[in-house]
Amino acid sequence: MLAMGLPLVAMVHIAVGSFLSLQAYYGSTFVDGTGAVVGVGLLRNLGGLMTGLTLAGILAARMVPELRAFAQQPADGATGARATGASPAARDRSGRASGGSQLGNSAARLAGPRIAAAAVACTLLSQWGVAVGTLVGWQASQSMMGLSSDVFFLMMGKMMWLRDVVSLLIKGMLYGGLPGAICCYEGLRPEEPPAGGWLTAPLHPSQGMAPSLTIAVFRAAFLSFVAILIVNASWFILVYHAVPFYGPTLLPPARQ
C-alpha cells in the first residue's frame, strides 16, 4: 500500500499544493498569507481527505480480489469430514459447524491486520502528502509570485496549531481504517451470482475476469468514498464548527 500510495499521493498533492498557491495569488489580498493558505489548508483538511480518497481506490483494487481468492478456498473442516467417510447428514452438520467457525476466525485474521495496516498507511501517506503539497506550493509562490521563503514559512507557522497536527493523525486513521473495513467486508462476503446488465458483464471474457468481482471492486471504492466524505463533513460540523477549541484560527475573534 505504501509503495503504490507514495507516487499517487505525491501526484495528487502536487496539483493541490500548486492550486492553493495560485489561488492565493489570484485572490490578490492573500499573497502574503500564501504559506498559511497552503500549509494550513493541507494540514487541516485537504491533505488527509485527498490521501484517503486516493488510498481508498488502491485498497478496493488490492484487497477485494485478494480476499475473494481466500474466501473461495474450501474450509478445512468440510474436507476433513469428507475424508472420514461419515454420512452425508453428519458431513453436512460437521462441515457447517467447523467450517463456519473456522471461516469466522479466518475472516477476523484476514481483516484485522489489513484494517490496521490501512489506517497506519493512510496516516503516514497523509503526512507525506502534506509535505509534498507544501513544498510545491512554496516553490510556486517563489517562482510565480516572487514571495520570499521567510514570509511563506512565517505565515504558515503563525497560523498552524498543534491541534491541526492531531486532527491530521486522527483523520488519517479514520480515512484509512473505514475504507479498509469496507473493502474487507466486500472481499469476504459470499459471492453473489451476476444479475445481468452492463455493470455485471465481464469486461474481457477471454481473460476470465469475474463479473461479480468487477462490481465488488466498484462497490467497495464507491462506499469508501462516501464514508470518507461523511466523516469529513461530520468532523467539520461536530469538531471544527461546534467546539471553540477547534474554531477558526486565521482571523482573531471579534471583540464585543
N, C-alpha and C positions, 0 to 999 in steps of 0.2 A: 504493500500500500504506500509506503514511503517512497519507494523507487519510482512508482508511477505517479505519485502525487506531487513530488518536488518539481518536476518540469511543468506540469499542468497548472499547479497553483502559482508558480512563478509567472507563467504567461498571462494568467488572468490578472494578477496584481500589477504586472507591467502596464496593462491597459488601465486598470483602476487608478493607480498612482499617478500616471501621466494625465488622466482625465481630471482628477481632483486638482492637480496643479494648474492645468489650463483653465479650469472652471474659476479658480481664484483670480486668474489673470483677466478673464472676460468680465468678472464682477467688478473690476477696477478698484473698488474701495477695499478689497480684501487682499491686495498684493502683499502687504507686509505680514498678513496673517496666513500666508500660504502654508507655512510649516504646521500651524495649528489645524488648518483645513485638511491637509494630507495626513499628518501623523495621528491626530485625534480621531479623524473620520475613519481611518483604517482600524485603529486600535479599539474604538468604541463600538463599531457596528460592522463596517464593510469587510474587514479582514476575516473575522470569524464566519460571517454569512457567506461570502463568496467561496471560502475554503470548504465550508460544509456542503454547499451545493456541488462543488467540483468533486469532492470525495464521495458524495452520495452516488454519483454516476459510476465512479470506479468500483464502489462496493457492490452495486447491483450487477455490474458486468462480471465481477470476480466471484462473489460469494454465491449467488444463486445457482449458476451451473455447477460449481464445486460441491455445494451441499446437496443438490439434486442427485449427483452421482453417488454420494454417500447414502442418501435416503433410499435409493433404488437397490442397494445391496441387501440380500436376504439376511434375516436375523439368525443368529447362531442357535437360538432356542428351537426355531422351526426346523432347521436342517438336522439338529440333534435328535428331535423327536422322530423324524422320518427314518433316521439311521437305526433306531432301536426296534423298528418293526411293530410299533404299537398300533392299536386300532385307529381307523380314521377319526372317530369322535375324540379319542384320547389325544391323538396327534393334534387335532384342531384346538382342543382346550389348552394343551400344554404349549402349543405354538403361540396362541394368543396371549397367554399369561406371561410366559417367559419372554416372548418376542416383544410384547407391549412394554414390559418393564425395562427390557434392555434398550428398546427404541427411545424411551423417555430418558434413560440415563445417558445414552449416546448422544441424544439431541442436546442435553444440557452440557455435555462435554464438548460438543462441537460448537454450540452457540456462545457459551460463556467466554472463552478466550478470544473469539472473533469480535464480540461486542466490546470487550475491554481493549483489544488492540485498536479497534476503530476509534474509540474515544481518545486513546493516547495519541494515535496518529493525527487525528484532527486537531488536537491541542498543539502538537508540535508544528504541523503544517500551517496552522493559523499564525503562529509566531513567525514562521518563515515568510508567509505571505505579507504580513505587516512590514517586515524588514525590507523585502524586495520592493514593495509599493512605496515605502518611504524613501528609499534610495533613488528610485526612478523619479519620484516627484521632486526630490531635491535637485537632481541633475536637470530636470525640465525647467525648474524655476531659475536655475543658473543660466542655462543656455538660451532660453527663450524670453525671460523677463529680466535678466540681469540682477536677480536677487542674490545678495551675499549669503554665504553659508551661516554666518553669525546670526543674521536676522531670522533665517529659516529655522534653525535649531533652537534659537532663543524663544521664539514664539511657540514652537512646539512644546518645549519644556515647561513654559508657563501654563499652558492650557491642559497639560497631561497630568492626570491624577493617578494615585495608586489604585483606586477603585476601578479605573478603566482597565488596568492590567489584570486585576482579579476577575472582572467580568469577562475578559477575553478567555481566561482559563476555564471559567465555569461554562461559558457558551461553547467553547471548543469541545469540552467533554459531552455536552448535550447534543451538539450538532454532529458528533461522531457516533455516540452511543445509540441515539434513536435510529438513524439510518442503518446502523449495524444490526439492531434488533429486528427492524422491518425486513432487511434482506435475509437474515437467518430464518425468520418466520416463513418468508416466501420460498426459501430454498428447502426447508424441511417439511413443509405442508404436503399432504398427499397430492400426487399428480392428478390433475383434472383432465378428462378427455376433451379434445378440441371441440368447441361448439360450432365451428364454421365461421365463415366471414373472413375479411381480409386481415383482421388483426391476428387471427389464429392460423392463417395459412402459412406453410413453410416458405421462408424467403428463398431458399435454394434447396429444392427437394433432392437434387442429385448429391448434395453434400450431407444429407441426413440431419438437418437442423430441426429439432423437435418444435412443433407449433406451440405446445404448452410452455416450453422454455422461453420462447420469444415473448409471449405475453407476460410471463412471470418476471422477467427482467424489466420489462416496461413498467409493470405494476409496482415493483419494488422501488424503481427510480422515482416514479411519479409520487408515490406515497411518502417517500423520504423527503422530496422537495416540499410537499405540503406540510409535513411535520416540522421541518426547519422553519418555514415561513410562519407557521402558527406560533412556534416558540419564540421567534424573533419579535413578532408583534406583541405577544404576551409579555415578553421581557421589557419592552419599551413602556407598555401601559402599566404593568404592575410594579416595576422597579424604577425605571428612569423617571416616569411621569408621576408616580404616586408617592415615592419615598423622597423626602427632601435631601437626604444624604447623597442621592444619585441625581440631583437636579441639574439644570444647565450650568455649565462652568465657563462658557465663552464670554458671557457678559455678567458684570456684578449685579446682584439683586437690587431692585429699585428701593430707595428709602421712602418710607411713608412720611 
